[in-house]
């Protein structure tokens, strides 16, 4: 998000990892041994005095240390854009004068933290090169990429595909479009084995080269206002996870992991969104046959639901699972991709189940995962009394099934605030209410919302 025409300064740190000192109290934690030849004498013990490169957390520590060095500059120049990734720092300011005032303070801040700047890599004039892109006054595009023109061996093909894979997120090319190139990597694994570009691969390579030459983005123009058009008036800044209005109306199912269960660490969990009754079973995986085995047990204990809501995982989206649910007459709903909020009810129950398992761990030493789950489920379903109820969740579950055939009870009347028009609508029948949410019956169907948008009508 670089504004157009802002001057840019790019600084590269020299040997960044080796200029970050370790605290003397922490150096013993970074000790290592160097054995002698034929164990002729005791091995020599050494300690790292600076941040080692091979440690898994070294990049994170480097990021933190450089950010700490830049924090003062960011506070003194709030209008400047200061970006950094590892040892590469980019600074942009509205005017050249401000950049000239910032530059010495930036260098002093880095030097005060022991970080060394490579003078030969300081860039002050366009084009600026930063993290594989070339920045001009108004546009940003990729640096020149050299493609392997002559592919004769598998090693040549790997180099070509490697470069294209690195560019792929910027070019917007799909796996299907690049599949002819990926096909070159199949077969003999010897790096010197003969390999040639197929006609399909040559065509894809031409498309990639055209995409690279045409791919560029424009730096933002701060003086131009951005107009946002909202075409979905039914969407609001607040929302409620819909629940079932009676038992067996809507389930949520997901998988969590309990590492201490060993091979059976994949625990499949199902929750009835109305009664909060839970069923869980331990399996060796999270594939389609594991999901089906879990649901068979849940059907036998809780009954057959009208609908089940899951995430978009491959097991739940498989044809085998779809056929199983269709055979039982159960509809299948998916949540929003990559959004755990759609499965918030069952996600919260993961924590409840693990908390109960942990509390019962001492008294269940030596028991199998199935036995431990059975006791935990008994505690949750039979010994837990939810808010606004005098009965355990399992009793509420079965009482709801009995009440569904009984006489309809009168319902309270409420009004609902329309967040778009700011007007109160209704009155509507109140169907269900819980902690922070409620459900009403409107002219267009049931509506779930937060309690802040409801008010009870006078009797």
N, C-alpha and C positions, 0 to 999 in steps of 0.2 A: 504494500500500500504506500508507494512512494509518490508524493505529489509531483506533478510535472514541473520542469524547469528549476526544481530545487537543486542547488549544488550538493555534490556528494563527496564524501571522504571515506576511503576504504583502507583499513589498517590490518596487517597480518602479523600475528605474534610469532616470535621465533622460539622454537623448541618449547612450546607452551607447557607441556606436561613436566618437563625437566626444570622449569622455573617456579613451580608451585611447591613450596616446602611443606614437609610434614611436621606436625607438632612433636617436640621431643618425647612427650608422654605416649604418643601413638606409634613411634618408630618401632618399638619391640613387636608390635602387631604385624609389621611388614618385614619380619626377619626371614632369611633363607639360608640354606646350607650349601656349601660347595665342597663335594668330596675330593679327596686326594687320590692320586694314581695308586691303584692296588691297595688302598687303605693304609698307606705307609705311615700316616699320622692322623690325628683326629681331624675331622672335617672342620673347615673354617666357617664361622658364622658371621653373616653380614646383615646390616639393616639398611633399608631404603631411607634416605634422607629427603628425597623428593618423591613426587607422585609417580608410581610405576605405570607404564602404559598397558601392561597385560591384564590388569585387574578389571573385573566386570564393572565395578562402580566407578572406575577412573573417569570415563566421559562425563558422568553426572557430577562428580566432584569438580572437574575442570569447568563445566558450565556454571556451577555455583560460585566458584572462586572468581571467575572473570566477571560474572554478574555483580558480585560484591565490589569489585574494583570499579565498575561502571556506574554504580548506584549514585555516587555523588554527582557525576556529570549529568545523569538523568534528572536529578533534583534541581540543579542549577540552571539547566536549559530545558524546561518543560515542553517548549514548542518543538524541540529537535526530535527527530526520529532516530533512535539508536537501536540497531539490531546486532545481535552477535550469535554466532554458532561456533562453539569450540574456540578456535584461535582466529576466526575471521570476524572482523568488526566493521559494520557499515554505519555511517552517520550522515544524515541529511538535515539541512536547515533551510529556513525560508530565504535567507540572503547569504551572499558570500561573506559579508562582514561578520555576521554571526558565526559562520563556520570558522573564520580566521580567529575569532575570540575563543571558540570552543576547542580548537585543535591543541594548543599548548596545555590546556587544562586536562584534556583527554590523555595526552602523553604523560603528564605528571602523575595522573591518577594510576596509570598502568605501571609506571616506574616505581611508585611508592609501594606497590604490592609485589615488586620483584619481577614483573612481567617485562620482557624485552620485545621491542618493536623491530621488525626487519625493515630497515630504511629502503632497501631496494624494492620492497613490495608495497610501499605506500602509494596509493592511487589518488590523484587529485584532479585529473582531467578525463573527460570522456574519450573513448568508451571505458566504463568501469567494469571490471570482471569480478563477479562475486558468486560463489557456490555454483559454478557451471553455467551462469547466465551472463549476458552482456547487456549492460545498462546504458542507454542513451538518454538525451535530455527529455524525451517524451515517450520512448518505447523501451521495452525489455524483451529480449529474445535470447535464444540459446547461443552459446559459443559455437564456433565452427566444429563440426563433428566429422571425423575421418572414418568412413565406413571401409571395411575390408572389401576390396573390389574383386580380388581373385580368391575364391574359396576352393582349396584343393584337399584339405584334410579336415578331420573332425575338430582339431584345435582352431582352425580358421573359422569354422562355423560357430564354435562356442564364443569366440571373440566378437563375431558379428552380432549374434543374438544377445550377448551381454550388453553391448552398446545400445541396442534397440530397447532392451528391457529397462535400462536406465532412463531412456527418453520417453518410454511409454506413458507414464502418468501425465506428462505435459502435452502429449500428442492426442490423447483421447482415443487410442486404438484399442480394440477389443481383442480378447484371446482368439476368437474365431477368425478375425482378420489376419492375425499373425501365425495361425496354425501351420501354414506351409513352411515357415522358418523353423518352428519347433519340431517339425517332422524330421528335419535334417539331423537332429541330435539323437534320434533313435537308432538302434542297431548296435554295431560294434562299438565298444567303449574305449578302444585303443586310440589315443590322441593322434597318432600318425595314420590312422586308417583313411582310405580315400573317401572324399566327400565332394559333391558338386551341387551347385544351385540348380534346382528344378525350374522349369518355366514358370510355375506358380510362385515359387520363392522369389524369382527375379521380378515378377510383377508386384509382389508385396514390397520388395525392397525399393522399387521405384515410388510406390505410394508413400513409404516412410520418408524418403528423401524429399518428396514434394511437401509432405506435412511439416518437415523440419524447416524448409525454406519459407513456408507460409506462416509458421507459428510465431506469433508475437502478441504481446499484450501492451496496453497503453497505461502509462502512469496516470494516476487520478488527477482530476482538475478540481481543487478545493473550491473555486469560485462558482462552480456549476451546481445548482441545487439538484438534489435527487428526489424525484417524485415517486411515491410508492402507491400503487393501486391495490386495494384490498377487495378481492372478488369473492371472498368466502365469509359473508356476514354472520353465518351460524357459528363460526369459531370464536372462542373467547380466551382471554389470558389465563383463566382457571378451568379446571376440568376434574372429573370424577371417574374413577374406574368402575364401570357398570358391574353390578352384582346380580345374582339371581333373585327373583322375587319370591321364590319358594324353593324347597329342597329339590335337588336333581334337575334344576333348570339350567345352571351354568357351572361348569368345572373349570379350574385352571390347573394345568400340568406342566411341570418343569423338572429338570435334573440338577441335583447338587452333588458334591463330592465330600465323602467322609474318609479321609486318608487312612485312619486307623482301622478301617474295615478291610484293608488289603485288596485282594482281587475283587471283592464286592463293594468297592468304594463308590460306585455310581448308584446313588440313591434317587429313585424316581419318586416324586411327590405329587399328589393330587389333592386339591382343596375344593370343597363345595363352597361357592362364593356366598351362599345364603346362610347356611348353618355353621360354616367354618370347620366342619368335620374334616379330618385329614386321613389320607391313607398313603403309606410309604412302603417301598420295597427295595431291597438291595440287589443289584445285578452286576455282572462283569463288564458291562458296556452300556452305551446309549444308542444302540442301533434299533432298527425297526422291530426286530423280534423281541428286544428288551422292553420297548414301549408297549407292545401288544401284551406281553406277559404281565406287565404291571397293571394295565387296564383290566385284564381278565380278573385279577385279584380284587381290584377296586369295585368292579361290577358285582362280584359275589358278596362283598361286605356292605357296600353302600347302596347299590341299586344301579339302574341304567339311567344315565343323564340324558337330557335333551340336547345339550351342546357341550363341547369341550373347546377351550381356548388354549393354544400353545404358541410358542415362538415359531420362527421360520426355519428351524433347524432341518438338516437333510433327512433325519429319521422321521420327523413329524410330517414332512412334505412328501415322503415316499409313497409310491403307489400301493405298497403292501399295507401301510397304515390306513390309507384312504379306503381301501377295500374292506378292511376290518371294521372301521367305523360305519361304513355303509351297510354292512351285513347286520349290524345292531341297531340301525336307524338313528345314529348319533350324528348330528351336524358338527362340522369342524370349522372353527374360527382361528385366524392368525392375528397376532399382534403386529404393531408397527415394526418393520425391520430395524434391527440394531438398537431398539429402544426397550430397556428393561422396565420402563414405567407401565407398559401394557400388561405386564405380568407381576405387578406390584404385590398383589395379594398372596400369590404362591411364593414370591421372593421373600416376603416378610415371614412366611411360615417356615422357610428354610432355616432362618435364624432361630425361630422358636424350637424346631426339632433338634437342632444342634445344641441349643442351650439345655434342653432336657436330657439329651444323651450325655452331655458333659457332667451334669449333676448326678446322674445315675451310674456314672462310670465306675466309681469305687466299689459299689455293691454288686457290679455285674462282671467282675474280673473272670476271665476264662469263658464267658458266654459267647455264642456265635453272633454275628451281625443280625441275623434274623431274630434271635431272642431279644437282643437289645432294642431293636426297632419295635417289636411287639410290646414290650413294657413301656417304651416311650409313647407309643400311640395310645395305649390304655390310659396313660396319665393325661395326655392332651385331650382325648375324646371323652373320657368318662369322669375325670376328676377336675376338669377346668370349667368354671362357670363364667361366661362372658359378661360384659357390661350390659345393663338393661335386661337382665334375665336372671331367673332363679334356678335354672336348670343347666346341667352340663350340655356341651354342644351336641353330643350324640343323641340326647333326648330331644333337643330342639329339632334335630334333623328328622326324627321319626314322627314327632308331633306335627311337624309341618306337612308331612305326607298324609296324615290322618285329617288335618284341617282342610286340606284342599278339596275334600269331598263334602265338607260341612256347609253350614249356613253362612252367607256373606255378611260380615260385620260392617256397621257404618264406619265411614272413614272421615278423618278431619279434612277441613277445607283450608287451602293455603293459596297465596298469591305468589307469583314468580316475577322477579325483576328482569326485564329484557335489557341486557348490557349494551345493546346497540341504540335503542330508542330511549333508554332510561325510564321506561314506563313499566308500571306493574300490571301484569296480565293475570287472568283467572276470574273467579276461583277455580282451582283444580283439586281433585281427590289426592290426598297424601297416601301413597302406597307403602313406602318404606323410608326409614330414617335411621342413620347410624352416626358414628363419631365424625362430624364435620361434613356429612353429605346427606342428601335426601333424594327421593324419587317420587315424581307425581305423574298422574295420568292426564295428558293434554289432548287436544283435538287431533293432533298429528301423531299421537302415540306416547309411549313412556319417555320421560325426560329425567336425566340424572344431572345434578348440579350441586354446588357447595351450599352449605346452610346460609351463607351470607346473602344469597339471592332469594331467600324464601321469607315469608312472614305469614303468620296464622291469621285467618280471617276471623273477625268478631263473631261470636255465636249468635 
